[in-house]
Amino acid sequence: MTDAEYVASLVGQLADGWEERIEYQVNIKRHSILCHALTAALTPGRRKHHECECDEVGESRARTVQCASLIEQLQEAVSEPVSATGGGGASGDKPHSNPPGNQEALELLQDVRRRAFESYAALHRALYPTHRIRQVRVVDALRTLPDWCAIAADSEMYDLVCEVKEALRKLVRTARIVLGYDTAQRMLADSVCGECGGALIVAADATTDVRCIGTPEAPSCGMVYRRWHWIELLEGETA
């Protein structure tokens, strides 16, 4: 993979979304031959309510789901309330002037905007020094970077390309940590999405929102249960 291709993959996560592989386990009953024979002898009415005592085994499964862009997810996270016991904030029994919402996500969004425009401006100055730089949206600035990095690499501006690549890599890495993607995920065994009946996943340490990943027959409906409601979801009060 070239540097420009790597930059394109990072920009894709930030601005356009990406496919994420989710691994999980489901419990499957292994019915014995005797169990099959006994079940077949039951009437349809009794068979419907029959519960055998055959052993259950865990089977590993994996699904690929389409994730929204990191910028979009950070924008949604900005309005998320922060726990009084969370790190980095004031204690719950002391007055403070911090505004409501997820300041970590807000600060990261601002950092994404700043670094995107810095990289855009640096490449523009190097490649088109006589052209006036035009104002663009942050996502458009990001989407320009892969092509400009390819041109810069062809012109042997390797240090500049490396700086852009490293800045984007740090942004993506930080955003994935903040949003919980680089934490082990697990599927909720006894709860489904209240909108579409799809499977639900959450970080193993419950530090992320609960997200719908759809069913084998249908993609995710996009439903997100915010982390301050996830315990209710586990108890079957929300789904």
N, C-alpha and C positions, 0 to 999 in steps of 0.2 A: 504494500500500500504506500503510495506516494504521500508526501506531506499535504499536498492539495486535497487528496482523497480523504485523508484523516481529518483535515479541517472541515470538509464537506460532511463527514459523519457527525462531527461535533455540532456543526451548525444545524444539521437535521434534528438532533435531539433538542436543541434550544428553541428552534423556530417552527418546526414542522411536525414533530412527534416521531415515534419510532415503534418498532415491534419488540415486545419484551417476552421472553420465555419464562413461564411460571411453572415451577415443579411442585407437586403436592402428592399426598397419599390418600387413597380411599380404602375403606375396609370392605372386603369381599368375602362372602360366605362360601366355603368349599363344601358342597353337599356330598354326602356319601351315597353310594349306590343304594343302600338300604333306605336312606332318607328320600331319594327320588321315588323309590318303589312305594313307600308309605304315603307320600304326597299324592302320587298318581291314583291311589286307591280311595282318597277322600272325595267327598262330594264337592262341587264347586263352591258352595256356601262355606263349608268347613275349611276348604283349602285356602280361601281368602283370608281367614283369620288365624291360620295355623302358623306357629312359630317353632322352628326346630332348634336343636342345641348344637348344631354343627359349628365347627371352629371357624373363626374369622381370621383372615390374614390381610396384611396391608400390601397394597399394590401401588407402585410408583406410577404417577401419571405426569404428563406435561402438556401445556397449552401455550400457544403464542397469541398474545393479545396486543391490540393497537393502543398505544399510550398517547395522550395529548402532549403537546410541546411542553418543555420545562417552563418556558415563560408563561404559558397559559395556566399551568398548575401553580406556579408561584403567585400569579395574580389572584387565583382563587384562595390560596393559603393566606394572603395578606389579611383577609377579614376574619381569619380563624382566631378565636380567643386563646390566650396563652394561660396555662395553668399557673396558679399562684405559687406552686411548688416547683415550677420549671426552672431550669438553669438560666442564669444570666439576668434575671429580673430582680425587682425588689422583693423583700419578704412580704408575706401576706399580712403582717401586723404593723407595717410601717407605711406611712403615706408616701406616695411618689407621684411624679408628674408624667410618667410614660404614657403615651397615647394608647388607646385600645388597639387590639389586633396583633398579628404576628409580625413583630419588628424584624425578626431574623429574615423572614421571607421578603419583607419590604426592602431591607438593606441590600439583600442579594439581588433583587430586581434592579435597584439603582446601580449596583456594581456591574450587572450585565449591560445595562444601557451605556454606562460610562466606557466600559472596556470595548464594547462593540463599536462605538463612534471613534474611540482612540485608534483602534485597529484599522477602521475604514479610512480615517484621515491619514494615517501613516502610510498606508498602501497607495492612497490617492496621490500624496505628495511625491512618492517615489516613482510611480508609474506615469502620472500625468501632471508634472510640475507646472506646466503653463496653463492648465485648465482650472477654471474656478470650481471649487467643490460645492456640490449642491446638497441641500437639506433633504434627508430621507428618513423614513421611519426606522426604528431599531431593527425590526425583522428584515427590512429591505437591505439595511447595512450589513447585517449578518449574512444574508443570502448572496451578497456580492463577494464576500471574502474568499470562497473557494476558487473562483475563476481568477481573481486578482492574485491569489497566492500561487496559482499555476503559472501565471505570466511572470510574477516576480521570481519564481524558481527558475524559469527558463532564462531569465536575465541574471541569474546567479546572485540574487539578493537573498541568500540563504539565512542570514542572521535575522532579517526582517520577518521572513516566513516563520522561522522558529519562534520568534517572539509572539506572533499572532497565534500560532498553534498552542503554545504553552499557556497563553492567557485564556484561550477558549477551553483548554483541557481543565484548567483549575475551576473555571465557572461551571462546567458540566459536572465535574466531580463533586463540588460543593452543593450544587442544586440536587443531585441525586442523593446525597447524604441527608440534606434538609428534608427532602420529600420521602425518604425512607426506601428508595429503590436499592440501595446498597446494603440493606438489611435483609436477612432471611425472611421469606414470605411463607405464610401457611394459609390453607383454605379452611374456612369455618365449616365444621362437620355437620352441624345441625341447623344451620340458618341459610336462607336463600334471599336473593334480592326481592324486595317488596314490589318492584316495578315490573320485572320480567321473569322472575323465578330463576335467574342465573346464579352461578356459584359466586361466592364472595371470598376475597383474600385480604389479609392484613399482615403487617410485620409480626414476626414471631414474638417480639417483645412489646407488641401493642403500641408502638410509638407512631404509627401512621394512621391515615384514614382507612376505612373499610371500602374496598372498591369492587364493583361488579365486573366479572370477567366473562359473563354470558354462559351459554350452554353449548354442548357439542353441536347442536343444530343451529344455533343463532349466536351472533357476536354480542358483545357487551352493549347494554343500553346506555352506558355512561354514568349510571347512578353512583354517587359517592356518599357514604355515611361518615360524617365528620367524627374525629376521634373522641370528642367528648360525649358521643352517643353510642360508641361501639360496645360498651358493656351491656347496655339495654338490648342491643342487637343480638349479642351472644345469648341472652336470656330469653330471646324470642319475643321481646316487647315492641320491637320496631319493624321487623320483617313481616 
